[in-house]
Amino acid sequence: MMNSAVRIRGLRVVRGPVTVLDDFDLDIRAGSLTGLLGPSGSGKSTLMRAVVGVQKVAGGTVDVLGRPAGDKSLRDRVAYVTQAPSIYADLTVRQNLRYYARVLGAPMSDVDRAIEQVDLGSRADHLVGRLSGGQESRVSLATALLGTPEVLVLDEPTVGLDPVLRVQLWELFNRLAQDGVTLLVSSHVMDEAERCERLILLREGRLLADDTLPALLARTGAADAEGAFLELVEKAEQEVAS
Ligand SMILES: Nc1ncnc2c1ncn2[C@@H]1O[C@H](COP(=O)(O)OP(=O)(O)OP(=O)(O)O)[C@@H](O)[C@H]1O
């Protein structure tokens, strides 16, 4: 049996007038790097919110590390970075991280390690308010690396980053997974699929595919993730029409 870090069964989420997820099942293996891909509005953030336990759900179960999502015992075992950075513009990078380390009860020695991991060593004493958007989102990411979270849920962490930095971050995610961390990382950039061990393709709250990139390409005959996605969308639409 798979050693699941995340186990979702029959999840139903309704936001306003929209049923975003319905009868949704998913297992994420412990120590894996899973890419959650799909167009804007497909339900990626909603799914991530459910995994970290901040989303009101209308039905089904979400278990993380064997506990219900959002359970108190998961507080320092699961880290979540949203698209909106929750860091202080009037503090330096290091001051922000020291603050979060204190809040989380993480050792102060984690601060410099996390700053190095996101490649912000040369900016450690700069005010966050004076950083670029990409640098700012890396400070957010660094806060999630404090302590030793077993599950990292990252909502579009590479948005606004240049290609070199994006590659570096995906390398970091892969290294963390090799060290046993379970990562769920969303993106609407299909070519990021190449960097994940496993892909989840979402469209309108439906799981279009849950596979490795090579398997997905073989199955669809497409040359890349974007082509595979379009192929699967077309197939799904034909099924609905027939
Ligand atoms: N606060 C909200 N109230 C009502 N509906 C919402 C709310 N937030 C999101 N939705 C709806 O839920 C659906 C899924 O949104 P979600 O943010 O999960 O998508 P996403 O794939 O993460 O998109 P993006 O890449 O743009 O962040 C969309 O139809 C959206 O309009």
The ligand as an ORCA input file, in Angstrom:
! r2SCAN-3c Opt
* xyz 0 1
  N     -13.600     33.533     -2.251
  C     -14.270     32.965     -3.251
  N     -15.614     33.048     -3.338
  C     -16.300     32.485     -4.342
  N     -15.705     31.784     -5.320
  C     -14.385     31.669     -5.308
  C     -13.588     32.253     -4.282
  N     -12.295     31.959     -4.519
  C     -12.292     31.231     -5.655
  N     -13.524     31.054     -6.123
  C     -13.899     30.298     -7.333
  O     -13.425     28.969     -7.174
  C     -12.917     28.472     -8.419
  C     -11.511     27.932     -8.218
  O     -10.648     28.970     -7.794
  P      -9.144     28.680     -7.347
  O      -8.615     29.947     -6.769
  O      -9.096     27.456     -6.529
  O      -8.468     28.394     -8.767
  P      -6.930     28.350     -9.157
  O      -6.774     27.206    -10.087
  O      -6.086     28.350     -7.948
  O      -6.758     29.710     -9.943
  P      -5.484     30.734     -9.977
  O      -4.396     30.015    -10.722
  O      -6.051     31.892    -10.745
  O      -5.144     31.062     -8.561
  C     -13.030     29.620     -9.432
  O     -14.197     29.392    -10.189
  C     -13.193     30.840     -8.565
  O     -13.982     31.794     -9.237
*
